[in-house]
């Protein structure tokens, strides 16, 4: 079953930054998900210190 989708508006600069992180075959959802994972890991590390 396909997941629901939504549209997120970003500036041209943010779009370019996301494109720079996007690998062949990656979607913007993949890139954003990876960035969120990194942010959450960082938050957990901060909570532990």
N, C-alpha and C positions, 0 to 999 in steps of 0.2 A: 504494500500500500504506500502510495506517495505521501510525503510529508507536506503539510500546508506551507505555503510560501508567502512572503510579503515583500514589499519594496522599501528600500532604505535609500534616502537621498543623501548624497555626499558631495563635497566640493570637488572641483576638478583636481585640486592638489591632493586631496585624500584618495581620489580614484587613481591618480598616477602612483601614489605611494603603495596602494594595494596591488596595482599591476606589477610593480617592481618585486613584490614578494610572491607573486603568483607563478607557480611552475606550470610546465606543460601538462595539460589535463586537469589542473586544479580549477576549482570554481572560486568565486569570491566568498562563498559560504565556507569553503575549506580554509581559506586564508584567515577570515575573521575568526573561525573556530580555533585555529592554531594560536592566533594572537590572544584570544580569551583564555585559552589553556595556559599560556605563558604568564598572563596577568594574574590568574588565580594561583599558580604555583608561587609567584613572587609574593602575593599576599599571604599565603600560608607560611612562607619562609619568614616574613616580617612578623607574623603572629608568634612564631616559635622563638624569636629572639627577644 
